[in-house]
Amino acid sequence: MKTIKILGIATAFIAASFSLAAFIGLDKTSVEKATAKVEGKGFAVVELFTSEGCSSCPPADELLAKIQKEAQGKDVYLLAYHVDYWNRQGWKDVFSSADFSNRQIQYGRILGAQVYTPQAIVNGKAEFVGSDEPALRRAISDGLTTQANTTLTLQASQDGDKLKVKYQATGAIKGNSLVLALVQKSAQSQVERGENAGRTLSHVQIVRKLQSDPLTTGTATNTISLPKGFNAQSWEVLGLVQNQTSGEILAAAKAGFNANSTTTK
C-alpha cells in the first residue's frame, strides 16, 4: 500500500489492521462459502484506485482479475481507476487521469477516509486496502445480499466518434446522479521506470472515461465522446446511480455495444 501527497495534503495511511481485524478467525474458505450462498438480491460495485507507478498495486490488480473471472454471470461490476498523482514519481501511467484522482479524493471526503493506493471501495460505502482479499469478498457478499430498491437499465450504440447511452432508472431518482464509465476490459503495459520498472503489468476493467450527469425520470439518452483506440469488441459501458451526498451507489448496470445487449440490476 502506498500513500502520496495530493493537492498539498499529506495522505498518510496507517496499516490495514483496521480492516483486517474484522476478519480475524474468518479464513479464505469460509469467505468463499459465504459468497457462494448469495441469492442475487442485490449487487456489488467494486471501484479500485490503482497506478502502474505504485509497487503495492499489482497484487490488487491481480485480485481484481481473479474476481472478474469468478463473477461471470453475477451482479458484480468492476472498475479500475488509474490515478495520476503517481505520474510524477518516474513513470506516467498511460491509463491515468486527474478525473479518477478527483473521484478518489471525493470519496475520501465523503467517507472520512485517507486517500492511498491501492484502495478499494464497494457500493460507495465500504473502504479498505485493494489487495485485502477477505475484506473484498466480504463486501461483495454483503452487497449481493442487500436488497436493491433502485433499478437501472442501459443500452449503448456507437455513432461515429460518439457513444449514445439510453437509460431508464426507477426508484430513488431525486438528488441522484448517473455516473457513466467507459471501460476497456483488459490491457498490458511494459513499465520502464518507477517502482515497477522492468515489469509487465496486466490490467482488467480499466476505466478510460468517466462522466456524471443529473439523473432524470423516464427514459433518457446521454452521449460520451469515444477516446482513441476504442474497440467495440473489447470495451463496455457501466452505469451507476449514485447519491452524491452520501456516495452510496443505489443501482448499477452494464452494456456492450450492440443495441439489444443489456445487463440490468
Accessible surface in RSA format (square Angstrom, percent):
REM  Atomic radii and reference values for relative SASA: ProtOr
REM  Chains: A
REM  Algorithm: Lee & Richards
REM  Probe-radius: 1.40
REM  Slices: 20
REM RES _ NUM      All-atoms   Total-Side   Main-Chain    Non-polar    All polar
REM                ABS   REL    ABS   REL    ABS   REL    ABS   REL    ABS   REL
RES MET A   1    69.65  36.1  26.69  17.7  42.96 102.3  26.59  22.6  43.06  57.0
RES LYS A   2    63.38  30.9  61.73  37.9   1.65   3.9  18.09  16.3  45.29  48.2
RES THR A   3    53.22  37.9  34.31  34.8  18.91  45.1   6.08   8.2  47.14  71.3
RES ILE A   4    22.17  12.6  13.00   9.7   9.17  22.1  21.70  15.6   0.46   1.3
RES LYS A   5   121.40  59.2 115.08  70.6   6.33  15.1  57.83  52.1  63.57  67.7
RES ILE A   6     9.85   5.6   7.78   5.8   2.07   5.0   8.54   6.2   1.31   3.6
RES LEU A   7   131.29  73.1  91.93  65.8  39.36  98.9 105.02  73.8  26.27  70.7
RES GLY A   8    67.07  82.7   0.00   N/A  67.07  82.7  30.95  84.9  36.12  80.9
RES ILE A   9   111.87  63.7 108.86  81.1   3.02   7.3 111.87  80.6   0.00   0.0
RES ALA A  10    72.56  66.7  51.50  79.5  21.06  47.9  52.10  73.4  20.46  54.2
RES THR A  11    12.98   9.2   9.80   9.9   3.18   7.6  10.65  14.3   2.34   3.5
RES ALA A  12    65.44  60.2  59.40  91.7   6.04  13.7  62.52  88.0   2.92   7.7
RES PHE A  13    28.55  14.3  10.44   6.5  18.10  47.1  10.75   6.5  17.80  50.9
RES ILE A  14   156.34  89.0 141.68 105.5  14.66  35.3 145.65 104.9  10.68  29.0
RES ALA A  15    56.41  51.9  43.40  67.0  13.00  29.6  50.93  71.7   5.48  14.5
RES ALA A  16    21.07  19.4  15.76  24.3   5.32  12.1  15.76  22.2   5.32  14.1
RES SER A  17    72.70  61.4  68.49  91.4   4.21   9.7  44.64  95.1  28.06  39.3
RES PHE A  18   106.70  53.4  80.50  49.9  26.21  68.2  90.75  55.0  15.96  45.7
RES SER A  19    11.82  10.0   5.58   7.4   6.24  14.4  11.70  24.9   0.12   0.2
RES LEU A  20    84.45  47.0  81.38  58.2   3.07   7.7  81.38  57.2   3.07   8.3
RES ALA A  21    57.35  52.7  42.67  65.9  14.67  33.4  45.33  63.8  12.02  31.8
RES ALA A  22    79.71  73.3  42.73  65.9  36.97  84.1  56.03  78.9  23.68  62.7
RES PHE A  23    27.50  13.8  20.80  12.9   6.71  17.4  21.35  12.9   6.15  17.6
RES ILE A  24   149.23  84.9 119.38  88.9  29.85  71.9 125.71  90.5  23.52  63.8
RES GLY A  25    84.09 103.7   0.00   N/A  84.09 103.7  42.90 117.7  41.19  92.3
RES LEU A  26    52.73  29.4  43.50  31.1   9.23  23.2  44.38  31.2   8.35  22.5
RES ASP A  27    89.68  62.8  79.52  79.1  10.17  24.0  45.10 106.1  44.59  44.5
RES LYS A  28    95.27  46.5  88.75  54.5   6.53  15.5  54.76  49.3  40.51  43.2
RES THR A  29    74.85  53.2  74.44  75.5   0.41   1.0  39.33  52.8  35.52  53.7
RES SER A  30    39.57  33.4  33.60  44.8   5.97  13.8  35.16  74.9   4.41   6.2
RES VAL A  31     2.32   1.5   1.55   1.4   0.76   1.8   2.30   2.0   0.01   0.0
RES GLU A  32    64.15  36.8  58.98  44.6   5.17  12.3  21.97  42.5  42.18  34.4
RES LYS A  33   125.74  61.3 122.21  75.0   3.53   8.4  71.92  64.7  53.83  57.3
RES ALA A  34    41.73  38.4  33.83  52.2   7.89  18.0  37.65  53.0   4.07  10.8
RES THR A  35    17.15  12.2  17.05  17.3   0.10   0.2  17.02  22.9   0.13   0.2
RES ALA A  36    78.86  72.5  47.27  73.0  31.59  71.9  53.04  74.7  25.82  68.4
RES LYS A  37   160.38  78.2 138.21  84.8  22.17  52.8  89.15  80.2  71.24  75.9
RES VAL A  38    29.15  19.2  10.18   9.2  18.98  45.7  10.92   9.5  18.24  49.5
RES GLU A  39   134.48  77.2  99.16  75.0  35.32  84.1  45.66  88.3  88.82  72.5
RES GLY A  40    32.81  40.5   0.00   N/A  32.81  40.5  20.27  55.6  12.54  28.1
RES LYS A  41   103.90  50.7  96.94  59.5   6.96  16.6  50.10  45.1  53.79  57.3
RES GLY A  42     0.10   0.1   0.00   N/A   0.10   0.1   0.10   0.3   0.00   0.0
RES PHE A  43     8.92   4.5   8.76   5.4   0.16   0.4   8.76   5.3   0.16   0.5
RES ALA A  44     0.00   0.0   0.00   0.0   0.00   0.0   0.00   0.0   0.00   0.0
RES VAL A  45     0.00   0.0   0.00   0.0   0.00   0.0   0.00   0.0   0.00   0.0
RES VAL A  46     1.00   0.7   1.00   0.9   0.00   0.0   1.00   0.9   0.00   0.0
RES GLU A  47     0.00   0.0   0.00   0.0   0.00   0.0   0.00   0.0   0.00   0.0
RES LEU A  48     2.92   1.6   2.92   2.1   0.00   0.0   2.92   2.1   0.00   0.0
RES PHE A  49     0.00   0.0   0.00   0.0   0.00   0.0   0.00   0.0   0.00   0.0
RES THR A  50     0.07   0.0   0.07   0.1   0.00   0.0   0.00   0.0   0.07   0.1
RES SER A  51     1.35   1.1   0.24   0.3   1.11   2.6   0.52   1.1   0.83   1.2
RES GLU A  52     0.98   0.6   0.41   0.3   0.57   1.4   0.55   1.1   0.43   0.3
RES GLY A  53     2.53   3.1   0.00   N/A   2.53   3.1   1.73   4.7   0.80   1.8
RES CYS A  54     0.00   0.0   0.00   0.0   0.00   0.0   0.00   0.0   0.00   0.0
RES SER A  55    43.63  36.9  31.37  41.9  12.26  28.2  20.94  44.6  22.69  31.8
RES SER A  56    23.33  19.7  13.29  17.7  10.03  23.1   9.51  20.2  13.82  19.4
RES CYS A  57     0.01   0.0   0.01   0.0   0.00   0.0   0.01   0.0   0.00   0.0
RES PRO A  58     4.29   3.1   3.30   3.0   0.99   3.6   4.29   3.5   0.00   0.0
RES PRO A  59    67.98  49.5  62.58  57.0   5.40  19.6  63.52  52.4   4.46  27.7
RES ALA A  60     1.09   1.0   0.00   0.0   1.09   2.5   0.00   0.0   1.09   2.9
RES ASP A  61    10.62   7.4   8.33   8.3   2.29   5.4   4.69  11.0   5.93   5.9
RES GLU A  62   109.68  63.0 100.81  76.3   8.86  21.1  47.22  91.3  62.45  51.0
RES LEU A  63    13.00   7.2   9.13   6.5   3.87   9.7  12.36   8.7   0.64   1.7
RES LEU A  64     4.69   2.6   4.21   3.0   0.48   1.2   4.42   3.1   0.27   0.7
RES ALA A  65    27.30  25.1  27.11  41.8   0.20   0.4  27.11  38.2   0.20   0.5
RES LYS A  66    69.81  34.1  65.04  39.9   4.77  11.4  55.47  49.9  14.34  15.3
RES ILE A  67     6.55   3.7   6.55   4.9   0.00   0.0   6.55   4.7   0.00   0.0
RES GLN A  68    41.61  23.3  39.34  28.8   2.27   5.4  11.87  25.3  29.74  22.6
RES LYS A  69   160.11  78.1 144.40  88.6  15.71  37.4  88.62  79.8  71.49  76.2
RES GLU A  70    74.82  43.0  55.86  42.3  18.96  45.1  44.84  86.7  29.98  24.5
RES ALA A  71    12.28  11.3   6.67  10.3   5.60  12.7   8.58  12.1   3.70   9.8
RES GLN A  72   132.20  73.9 111.03  81.1  21.17  50.4  49.01 104.3  83.19  63.1
RES GLY A  73    90.40 111.5   0.00   N/A  90.40 111.5  43.91 120.5  46.50 104.1
RES LYS A  74    88.46  43.2  73.14  44.9  15.32  36.5  55.26  49.7  33.20  35.4
RES ASP A  75    30.18  21.1  27.54  27.4   2.64   6.2   1.15   2.7  29.04  29.0
RES VAL A  76     9.90   6.5   2.22   2.0   7.68  18.5   2.22   1.9   7.68  20.8
RES TYR A  77     3.80   1.8   1.70   1.0   2.10   5.5   3.66   2.7   0.14   0.2
RES LEU A  78     7.51   4.2   5.87   4.2   1.64   4.1   5.87   4.1   1.64   4.4
RES LEU A  79     0.00   0.0   0.00   0.0   0.00   0.0   0.00   0.0   0.00   0.0
RES ALA A  80     2.74   2.5   2.74   4.2   0.00   0.0   2.74   3.9   0.00   0.0
RES TYR A  81     0.03   0.0   0.03   0.0   0.00   0.0   0.00   0.0   0.03   0.0
RES HIS A  82     0.94   0.5   0.94   0.7   0.00   0.0   0.26   0.3   0.68   0.8
RES VAL A  83     0.00   0.0   0.00   0.0   0.00   0.0   0.00   0.0   0.00   0.0
RES ASP A  84    44.94  31.5  38.70  38.5   6.24  14.8   6.10  14.4  38.84  38.7
RES TYR A  85     8.22   3.8   5.88   3.3   2.35   6.1   8.22   6.2   0.00   0.0
RES TRP A  86    10.88   4.4  10.73   5.2   0.15   0.4  10.67   5.7   0.21   0.3
RES ASN A  87    35.37  24.4  23.45  22.7  11.92  28.7  15.65  37.7  19.71  19.1
RES ARG A  88   151.42  63.6 112.75  57.5  38.67  92.1  70.67  96.6  80.75  48.9
RES GLN A  89    85.62  47.9  60.99  44.6  24.63  58.6  12.67  27.0  72.96  55.3
RES GLY A  90    39.54  48.8   0.00   N/A  39.54  48.8  33.80  92.8   5.74  12.8
RES TRP A  91    34.68  13.9  32.29  15.6   2.39   5.6  33.28  17.7   1.40   2.3
RES LYS A  92   149.83  73.1 140.18  86.0   9.66  23.0  82.78  74.5  67.05  71.4
RES ASP A  93     1.23   0.9   0.27   0.3   0.95   2.3   0.27   0.6   0.95   1.0
RES VAL A  94   105.19  69.2  84.12  76.2  21.07  50.8  89.17  77.5  16.02  43.4
RES PHE A  95    18.26   9.1  13.73   8.5   4.52  11.8  15.47   9.4   2.79   8.0
RES SER A  96    23.80  20.1   2.67   3.6  21.13  48.7   0.00   0.0  23.80  33.3
RES SER A  97    32.69  27.6  25.86  34.5   6.83  15.7  20.50  43.7  12.18  17.1
RES ALA A  98    53.04  48.8  47.72  73.6   5.32  12.1  47.72  67.2   5.32  14.1
RES ASP A  99    80.56  56.4  74.98  74.6   5.58  13.2  11.51  27.1  69.05  68.9
RES PHE A 100     3.39   1.7   3.39   2.1   0.00   0.0   3.39   2.1   0.00   0.0
RES SER A 101     5.52   4.7   5.52   7.4   0.00   0.0   5.52  11.8   0.00   0.0
RES ASN A 102    68.67  47.4  67.62  65.3   1.05   2.5  15.83  38.1  52.84  51.1
RES ARG A 103    23.23   9.8  21.18  10.8   2.05   4.9   6.41   8.8  16.82  10.2
RES GLN A 104     0.61   0.3   0.06   0.0   0.56   1.3   0.06   0.1   0.56   0.4
RES ILE A 105    19.49  11.1  18.86  14.0   0.63   1.5  18.86  13.6   0.63   1.7
RES GLN A 106    92.42  51.7  91.13  66.6   1.29   3.1  23.75  50.6  68.66  52.1
RES TYR A 107     6.39   3.0   5.95   3.4   0.44   1.1   6.03   4.5   0.36   0.4
RES GLY A 108     8.32  10.3   0.00   N/A   8.32  10.3   4.95  13.6   3.37   7.5
RES ARG A 109   171.59  72.0 140.25  71.5  31.34  74.6  65.84  90.0 105.75  64.1
RES ILE A 110    68.79  39.1  36.31  27.0  32.48  78.3  43.35  31.2  25.44  69.0
RES LEU A 111    54.60  30.4  22.72  16.3  31.88  80.1  27.71  19.5  26.89  72.4
RES GLY A 112    71.53  88.2   0.00   N/A  71.53  88.2  36.09  99.0  35.45  79.4
RES ALA A 113    26.14  24.0   7.38  11.4  18.76  42.7  15.25  21.5  10.89  28.8
RES GLN A 114    86.26  48.2  80.56  58.9   5.70  13.6  18.08  38.5  68.18  51.7
RES VAL A 115    10.94   7.2  10.61   9.6   0.33   0.8  10.61   9.2   0.33   0.9
RES TYR A 116     0.10   0.0   0.00   0.0   0.10   0.2   0.10   0.1   0.00   0.0
RES THR A 117     0.05   0.0   0.02   0.0   0.03   0.1   0.00   0.0   0.05   0.1
RES PRO A 118     0.38   0.3   0.38   0.3   0.00   0.0   0.38   0.3   0.00   0.0
RES GLN A 119     3.10   1.7   3.10   2.3   0.00   0.0   0.00   0.0   3.10   2.3
RES ALA A 120     1.43   1.3   1.43   2.2   0.00   0.0   1.43   2.0   0.00   0.0
RES ILE A 121     0.89   0.5   0.89   0.7   0.00   0.0   0.89   0.6   0.00   0.0
RES VAL A 122     4.11   2.7   2.91   2.6   1.20   2.9   2.91   2.5   1.20   3.3
RES ASN A 123    12.09   8.3  12.09  11.7   0.00   0.0   2.01   4.8  10.08   9.7
RES GLY A 124     0.22   0.3   0.00   N/A   0.22   0.3   0.00   0.0   0.22   0.5
RES LYS A 125   110.50  53.9  90.27  55.4  20.23  48.2  55.65  50.1  54.85  58.4
RES ALA A 126    39.40  36.2  31.33  48.3   8.08  18.4  39.40  55.5   0.00   0.0
RES GLU A 127    33.06  19.0  17.16  13.0  15.90  37.9   6.25  12.1  26.81  21.9
RES PHE A 128     8.15   4.1   8.15   5.0   0.00   0.0   8.15   4.9   0.00   0.0
RES VAL A 129     9.06   6.0   9.06   8.2   0.00   0.0   9.06   7.9   0.00   0.0
RES GLY A 130     2.34   2.9   0.00   N/A   2.34   2.9   0.00   0.0   2.34   5.2
RES SER A 131    46.38  39.2  27.15  36.2  19.23  44.3   7.72  16.4  38.66  54.2
RES ASP A 132    10.26   7.2   2.73   2.7   7.54  17.8  10.14  23.9   0.12   0.1
RES GLU A 133    34.07  19.6  32.90  24.9   1.17   2.8  10.63  20.6  23.45  19.1
RES PRO A 134    38.77  28.3  37.82  34.5   0.95   3.5  38.77  32.0   0.00   0.0
RES ALA A 135     3.78   3.5   2.32   3.6   1.46   3.3   2.40   3.4   1.38   3.7
RES LEU A 136     3.17   1.8   3.17   2.3   0.00   0.0   3.17   2.2   0.00   0.0
RES ARG A 137     8.67   3.6   8.20   4.2   0.47   1.1   1.89   2.6   6.79   4.1
RES ARG A 138   103.64  43.5 103.16  52.6   0.49   1.2  18.89  25.8  84.75  51.4
RES ALA A 139    11.62  10.7   4.77   7.4   6.85  15.6   9.26  13.0   2.36   6.2
RES ILE A 140     6.94   4.0   6.94   5.2   0.00   0.0   6.94   5.0   0.00   0.0
RES SER A 141    10.21   8.6  10.21  13.6   0.00   0.0   0.63   1.3   9.58  13.4
RES ASP A 142    71.00  49.7  68.98  68.7   2.02   4.8  26.11  61.4  44.89  44.8
RES GLY A 143     7.39   9.1   0.00   N/A   7.39   9.1   5.63  15.4   1.77   4.0
RES LEU A 144     2.62   1.5   2.62   1.9   0.00   0.0   2.62   1.8   0.00   0.0
RES THR A 145    72.83  51.8  51.53  52.2  21.30  50.8  39.12  52.5  33.71  51.0
RES THR A 146    77.69  55.3  70.65  71.6   7.04  16.8  54.52  73.2  23.17  35.0
RES GLN A 147   113.70  63.6  98.79  72.2  14.90  35.5  48.01 102.2  65.69  49.8
RES ALA A 148    20.86  19.2   3.88   6.0  16.99  38.6  10.27  14.5  10.60  28.1
RES ASN A 149   132.67  91.5 104.84 101.3  27.83  67.0  36.32  87.4  96.35  93.1
RES THR A 150     3.82   2.7   3.31   3.4   0.51   1.2   0.00   0.0   3.82   5.8
RES THR A 151    65.51  46.6  65.51  66.4   0.00   0.0  56.47  75.8   9.04  13.7
RES LEU A 152     0.06   0.0   0.00   0.0   0.06   0.2   0.03   0.0   0.03   0.1
RES THR A 153    55.91  39.8  55.53  56.3   0.38   0.9  45.98  61.8   9.93  15.0
RES LEU A 154     1.21   0.7   0.00   0.0   1.21   3.0   1.11   0.8   0.10   0.3
RES GLN A 155    72.30  40.4  70.64  51.6   1.67   4.0  16.36  34.8  55.95  42.4
RES ALA A 156     0.87   0.8   0.00   0.0   0.87   2.0   0.74   1.0   0.13   0.3
RES SER A 157    47.59  40.2  47.10  62.9   0.49   1.1  27.12  57.7  20.47  28.7
RES GLN A 158    89.49  50.0  60.10  43.9  29.39  70.0  15.68  33.4  73.81  56.0
RES ASP A 159    76.04  53.3  68.33  68.0   7.71  18.2  14.25  33.5  61.79  61.6
RES GLY A 160    58.30  71.9   0.00   N/A  58.30  71.9  44.25 121.4  14.05  31.5
RES ASP A 161    96.29  67.4  88.12  87.7   8.17  19.3  37.25  87.7  59.04  58.9
RES LYS A 162    82.28  40.1  82.28  50.5   0.00   0.0  46.31  41.7  35.97  38.3
RES LEU A 163     0.00   0.0   0.00   0.0   0.00   0.0   0.00   0.0   0.00   0.0
RES LYS A 164    91.54  44.7  90.05  55.3   1.49   3.5  42.33  38.1  49.21  52.4
RES VAL A 165     0.00   0.0   0.00   0.0   0.00   0.0   0.00   0.0   0.00   0.0
RES LYS A 166   103.39  50.4 101.72  62.4   1.67   4.0  46.83  42.2  56.56  60.2
RES TYR A 167     4.05   1.9   1.53   0.9   2.51   6.5   2.51   1.9   1.53   1.9
RES GLN A 168    80.37  44.9  78.60  57.4   1.77   4.2   7.91  16.8  72.46  55.0
RES ALA A 169     5.39   5.0   0.00   0.0   5.39  12.3   0.00   0.0   5.39  14.3
RES THR A 170    69.94  49.7  66.29  67.2   3.64   8.7  60.76  81.6   9.18  13.9
RES GLY A 171    51.30  63.3   0.00   N/A  51.30  63.3  25.15  69.0  26.15  58.6
RES ALA A 172    53.43  49.1  38.18  58.9  15.25  34.7  49.80  70.1   3.63   9.6
RES ILE A 173    23.88  13.6  19.99  14.9   3.89   9.4  19.99  14.4   3.89  10.6
RES LYS A 174   202.04  98.6 173.38 106.4  28.66  68.2 124.37 111.9  77.66  82.7
RES GLY A 175    66.58  82.1   0.00   N/A  66.58  82.1  41.92 115.0  24.65  55.2
RES ASN A 176     9.56   6.6   3.28   3.2   6.28  15.1   0.17   0.4   9.39   9.1
RES SER A 177    13.83  11.7  13.83  18.5   0.00   0.0   0.00   0.0  13.83  19.4
RES LEU A 178     0.13   0.1   0.05   0.0   0.08   0.2   0.05   0.0   0.08   0.2
RES VAL A 179     1.10   0.7   1.02   0.9   0.07   0.2   1.02   0.9   0.07   0.2
RES LEU A 180     0.45   0.2   0.15   0.1   0.30   0.8   0.15   0.1   0.30   0.8
RES ALA A 181     0.34   0.3   0.34   0.5   0.00   0.0   0.34   0.5   0.00   0.0
RES LEU A 182     0.07   0.0   0.00   0.0   0.07   0.2   0.00   0.0   0.07   0.2
RES VAL A 183     0.00   0.0   0.00   0.0   0.00   0.0   0.00   0.0   0.00   0.0
RES GLN A 184    30.58  17.1  30.58  22.3   0.00   0.0   0.05   0.1  30.52  23.2
RES LYS A 185    77.96  38.0  77.48  47.5   0.48   1.1  33.89  30.5  44.07  46.9
RES SER A 186    69.62  58.8  60.64  80.9   8.98  20.7  25.70  54.7  43.93  61.5
RES ALA A 187    21.05  19.4   7.18  11.1  13.87  31.6  19.06  26.8   1.99   5.3
RES GLN A 188   128.23  71.7  98.69  72.1  29.53  70.3  30.06  64.0  98.16  74.5
RES SER A 189    15.43  13.0   8.06  10.8   7.38  17.0  12.44  26.5   2.99   4.2
RES GLN A 190   122.04  68.2 110.22  80.6  11.82  28.2  53.97 114.9  68.08  51.6
RES VAL A 191     3.72   2.4   0.10   0.1   3.62   8.7   0.10   0.1   3.62   9.8
RES GLU A 192   119.67  68.7  96.72  73.2  22.94  54.6  32.71  63.3  86.96  71.0
RES ARG A 193   130.54  54.8 127.76  65.1   2.78   6.6  60.32  82.4  70.22  42.6
RES GLY A 194    30.73  37.9   0.00   N/A  30.73  37.9  11.80  32.4  18.93  42.4
RES GLU A 195    83.01  47.7  49.16  37.2  33.85  80.6  35.64  68.9  47.37  38.7
RES ASN A 196     1.28   0.9   0.68   0.7   0.60   1.5   0.56   1.3   0.72   0.7
RES ALA A 197    54.75  50.3  32.22  49.7  22.53  51.2  32.45  45.7  22.29  59.1
RES GLY A 198    74.30  91.6   0.00   N/A  74.30  91.6  40.52 111.2  33.78  75.7
RES ARG A 199   102.45  43.0  97.30  49.6   5.15  12.3  38.93  53.2  63.51  38.5
RES THR A 200    67.66  48.1  40.29  40.8  27.37  65.2  25.56  34.3  42.11  63.7
RES LEU A 201     8.08   4.5   7.03   5.0   1.05   2.6   8.08   5.7   0.00   0.0
RES SER A 202    64.88  54.8  51.93  69.3  12.95  29.8  38.67  82.4  26.21  36.7
RES HIS A 203     5.49   3.0   2.61   1.8   2.88   7.4   3.48   3.6   2.01   2.3
RES VAL A 204    19.31  12.7  16.32  14.8   3.00   7.2  16.32  14.2   3.00   8.1
RES GLN A 205    11.21   6.3  11.21   8.2   0.00   0.0   1.97   4.2   9.24   7.0
RES ILE A 206     0.01   0.0   0.01   0.0   0.00   0.0   0.01   0.0   0.00   0.0
RES VAL A 207     0.07   0.0   0.00   0.0   0.07   0.2   0.00   0.0   0.07   0.2
RES ARG A 208    65.38  27.5  44.03  22.4  21.36  50.9   1.08   1.5  64.30  39.0
RES LYS A 209    72.14  35.2  68.47  42.0   3.68   8.8  48.45  43.6  23.70  25.2
RES LEU A 210    31.05  17.3  13.38   9.6  17.67  44.4  13.94   9.8  17.11  46.1
RES GLN A 211    49.63  27.8  42.38  31.0   7.24  17.2  26.73  56.9  22.89  17.4
RES SER A 212    64.03  54.1  36.03  48.1  28.00  64.5  30.63  65.2  33.40  46.8
RES ASP A 213    46.51  32.6  44.86  44.7   1.65   3.9  11.92  28.0  34.59  34.5
RES PRO A 214   107.23  78.2 101.04  92.1   6.20  22.5 103.13  85.1   4.11  25.5
RES LEU A 215    15.95   8.9   0.00   0.0  15.95  40.1   0.00   0.0  15.95  42.9
RES THR A 216    64.27  45.7  60.01  60.8   4.26  10.1  63.79  85.7   0.48   0.7
RES THR A 217   104.61  74.4  88.94  90.2  15.67  37.3  55.98  75.2  48.62  73.5
RES GLY A 218    36.65  45.2   0.00   N/A  36.65  45.2  30.04  82.4   6.61  14.8
RES THR A 219    77.86  55.4  45.33  46.0  32.53  77.5  28.15  37.8  49.71  75.1
RES ALA A 220    25.08  23.1  16.85  26.0   8.23  18.7  25.08  35.3   0.00   0.0
RES THR A 221    79.22  56.3  49.08  49.8  30.14  71.8  31.54  42.4  47.68  72.1
RES ASN A 222    23.96  16.5  19.35  18.7   4.61  11.1   8.29  20.0  15.67  15.1
RES THR A 223    68.19  48.5  49.45  50.1  18.73  44.6  30.38  40.8  37.81  57.2
RES ILE A 224     1.87   1.1   1.60   1.2   0.27   0.6   1.87   1.3   0.00   0.0
RES SER A 225    43.76  37.0  39.96  53.3   3.80   8.8  20.96  44.6  22.80  31.9
RES LEU A 226    25.24  14.1   5.68   4.1  19.55  49.1   5.68   4.0  19.55  52.6
RES PRO A 227    34.42  25.1  19.90  18.1  14.52  52.8  29.96  24.7   4.46  27.7
RES LYS A 228   198.63  96.9 179.28 110.0  19.35  46.1 129.60 116.6  69.04  73.5
RES GLY A 229    67.45  83.2   0.00   N/A  67.45  83.2  41.34 113.4  26.11  58.5
RES PHE A 230    36.76  18.4  10.59   6.6  26.18  68.1  10.59   6.4  26.18  74.9
RES ASN A 231    71.52  49.3  67.65  65.4   3.86   9.3  17.71  42.6  53.81  52.0
RES ALA A 232    38.66  35.5  25.73  39.7  12.93  29.4  25.73  36.2  12.93  34.3
RES GLN A 233   153.47  85.8 132.66  96.9  20.81  49.6  50.35 107.2 103.12  78.2
RES SER A 234    46.16  39.0  43.19  57.6   2.97   6.8  21.57  45.9  24.59  34.5
RES TRP A 235     4.63   1.9   3.54   1.7   1.08   2.5   1.24   0.7   3.39   5.5
RES GLU A 236    17.73  10.2  17.73  13.4   0.00   0.0   0.80   1.6  16.93  13.8
RES VAL A 237     0.00   0.0   0.00   0.0   0.00   0.0   0.00   0.0   0.00   0.0
RES LEU A 238     0.64   0.4   0.62   0.4   0.02   0.1   0.62   0.4   0.02   0.1
RES GLY A 239     0.00   0.0   0.00   N/A   0.00   0.0   0.00   0.0   0.00   0.0
RES LEU A 240     0.45   0.3   0.45   0.3   0.00   0.0   0.45   0.3   0.00   0.0
RES VAL A 241     0.00   0.0   0.00   0.0   0.00   0.0   0.00   0.0   0.00   0.0
RES GLN A 242     5.77   3.2   5.77   4.2   0.00   0.0   1.52   3.2   4.25   3.2
RES ASN A 243    44.08  30.4  44.08  42.6   0.00   0.0   0.67   1.6  43.41  42.0
RES GLN A 244    82.89  46.4  66.24  48.4  16.65  39.7  35.87  76.3  47.03  35.7
RES THR A 245   121.27  86.3 103.49 104.9  17.78  42.4  73.10  98.2  48.17  72.8
RES SER A 246    53.47  45.2  40.27  53.7  13.20  30.4  44.87  95.6   8.60  12.0
RES GLY A 247     0.99   1.2   0.00   N/A   0.99   1.2   0.99   2.7   0.00   0.0
RES GLU A 248    57.94  33.3  57.94  43.8   0.00   0.0   2.10   4.1  55.84  45.6
RES ILE A 249     4.21   2.4   0.00   0.0   4.21  10.1   0.00   0.0   4.21  11.4
RES LEU A 250    35.33  19.7  29.23  20.9   6.09  15.3  32.46  22.8   2.87   7.7
RES ALA A 251     0.08   0.1   0.00   0.0   0.08   0.2   0.08   0.1   0.00   0.0
RES ALA A 252     0.17   0.2   0.17   0.3   0.00   0.0   0.17   0.2   0.00   0.0
RES ALA A 253     0.25   0.2   0.00   0.0   0.25   0.6   0.00   0.0   0.25   0.7
RES LYS A 254    63.97  31.2  63.97  39.3   0.00   0.0  21.92  19.7  42.05  44.8
RES ALA A 255     3.56   3.3   0.00   0.0   3.56   8.1   3.54   5.0   0.01   0.0
RES GLY A 256    22.72  28.0   0.00   N/A  22.72  28.0  16.82  46.2   5.89  13.2
RES PHE A 257    25.68  12.8   4.66   2.9  21.02  54.7   5.11   3.1  20.57  58.9
RES ASN A 258   111.45  76.9 107.66 104.0   3.78   9.1  22.34  53.8  89.10  86.1
RES ALA A 259    59.83  55.0  51.04  78.8   8.79  20.0  51.97  73.2   7.86  20.8
RES ASN A 260   139.47  96.2 112.15 108.4  27.32  65.8  33.45  80.5 106.02 102.5
RES SER A 261    48.74  41.2  40.56  54.1   8.18  18.8  18.76  39.9  29.98  42.0
RES THR A 262    50.50  35.9  17.02  17.3  33.49  79.8  17.57  23.6  32.93  49.8
RES THR A 263    60.12  42.8  56.18  56.9   3.95   9.4  32.80  44.1  27.33  41.3
RES THR A 264    63.16  44.9  46.20  46.8  16.96  40.4  13.83  18.6  49.34  74.6
RES LYS A 265    50.29  24.5  42.72  26.2   7.56  18.0  20.46  18.4  29.82  31.8
END  Absolute sums over single chains surface
CHAIN  1 A    11976.9       9190.6       2786.3       6271.8       5705.1
END  Absolute sums over all chains
TOTAL         11976.9       9190.6       2786.3       6271.8       5705.1
